[in-house]
Amino acid sequence: MRLADIGLTAQDIKDKVNKYMIETYERFDFLAETAKDMYIYDENGTPYLDFYAGIAVNAAGSCNDKVVAAVKDQVGDIMHTFNYPYTIPQALLAEKVCTTIGMAKIFYQNSGTEANEAMIKMARKYGVEKYGPHKYNIVTAAMSFHGRTFGAMSATGQPDNACQIGFGDMTPGFSYADFNDLQSFKDACTDNTIAIMIEPVQGEGGVHPATQEFMQGLRDYCDEKGMLLLLDEVQTGWCRTGAVMSYMNYGIKPDIVSMAKALGGGMPIGAICATEEVAKSFSAGSHGTTFGGHPVSCAAALAEVNELMDRDLAGNAKKMGAYFMELLKKLPHVREVRGQGLLVGVEFDDTIGGVDVKHECLHRHLLITAIGAHIIRMVPPLILTEEDCDRAFAIIKESVEALA
Ligand SMILES: Cc1ncc(COP(=O)(O)O)c(C=O)c1O
């Protein structure tokens, strides 16, 4: 839909949103009318350099030609059915995902939080069935983020965050330990613990990658205790971190991994992949969804995954991530630059507010996000070039200088 075709102005659209929508978002004050590759365009055709990618979604670029073609193709064949007949896109995507990431089985959902619900449910069912009714506790990390439905919210180790405040008690069955502290996780596990669940890189928690020692230590500890290692790769999955899945950077494998965001190339989809043994915990009736595995989302995801793999966008994420992080270290007032591939965070000293940098960048038509008081986070499409990095760096530098 374009304004010119419906006879409305950008202000008309903003007024309608403000009047009729329940707002939980701090809106950027511009209208995103179209998008292509690294850019979003407003109603005047003004380009915004997109280092947000719909929050780590449009990995092969916005409106990637092959993804768009796959969606158009599938929409005309079968748009939605229920999950009883076999469908072609589900089958082809299942094979592609499982063989690409070396997991046995997939279950489709619609979003990251739902994928995490499925991962939590599968782990709990595995524990209760294998060891008895007490065995369903999961230890997660402080400052983690796993989503906004109740299980995922409860797994999220941020009791002081707006996403948990005011909703009453969280779901029982979770305890929390310090990220990158193996002993803290060991101490938090009891006889009731069936799994440890972490993000390989804490994104919302401030862009903190797991150390090799921590990740390998968790894998070994889970094996020793007969527990499961659950990885939330909703943000890190599908090439963002310089490997297809972030766990490949560590040379380990999870028992269950959740994914969403980049998988759909802009269409909503989430999924979990599990080992053969753990996947058996789900059987007819134990879990389900109306829309999960939607034919159009699966067709889009298949096209997106093919693009990511055929163009080696994990390789580009690794190369460009290293290039961009070196540039960012030259910014004034930087305390630390950290990340993995193209999941990049910059922590400034106490004089520079992350939200202020975000707004200054927005004025200069660069889209980035802020976390906490002094951190900015960038998750651009993985197709980006050195020139895109140079442009973004110049804008961020100008923005920080304007604030200093
Ligand atoms: C690590 C992680 N898990 C889960 C989610 C929730 O995903 P969704 O917003 O698709 O429900 C997010 C979203 O940012 C995320 O970063």
The ligand as an SDF file (V2000), in Angstrom:
LIG
                    3D

 16 16  0  0  0  0  0  0  0  0999 V2000
   16.9690  -13.9290   22.1040 C   0  0  0  0  0  0  0  0  0  0  0  0
   15.5230  -13.6400   21.8460 C   0  0  0  0  0  0  0  0  0  0  0  0
   14.6110  -14.5660   22.1550 N   0  0  0  0  0  0  0  0  0  0  0  0
   13.3090  -14.3580   21.9380 C   0  0  0  0  0  0  0  0  0  0  0  0
   12.8390  -13.1930   21.3800 C   0  0  0  0  0  0  0  0  0  0  0  0
   11.3770  -12.9920   21.1510 C   0  0  0  0  0  0  0  0  0  0  0  0
   11.1090  -13.0880   19.7880 O   0  0  0  0  0  0  0  0  0  0  0  0
    9.7240  -12.5340   19.1930 P   0  0  0  0  0  0  0  0  0  0  0  0
    9.7260  -11.0630   19.3430 O   0  0  0  0  0  0  0  0  0  0  0  0
    9.7090  -12.9950   17.7560 O   0  0  0  0  0  0  0  0  0  0  0  0
    8.6330  -13.1900   19.9790 O   0  0  0  0  0  0  0  0  0  0  0  0
   13.7650  -12.1950   21.0450 C   0  0  0  0  0  0  0  0  0  0  0  0
   13.2880  -10.9080   20.4730 C   0  0  0  0  0  0  0  0  0  0  0  0
   13.9700   -9.9240   20.4000 O   0  0  0  0  0  0  0  0  0  0  0  0
   15.1300  -12.4290   21.2710 C   0  0  0  0  0  0  0  0  0  0  0  0
   16.0600  -11.5020   20.9840 O   0  0  0  0  0  0  0  0  0  0  0  0
  1  2  1  0
  2  3  1  0
  2 15  2  0
  3  4  2  0
  4  5  1  0
  5  6  1  0
  5 12  2  0
  6  7  1  0
  7  8  1  0
  8  9  2  0
  8 10  1  0
  8 11  1  0
 12 13  1  0
 12 15  1  0
 13 14  2  0
 15 16  1  0
M  END
$$$$
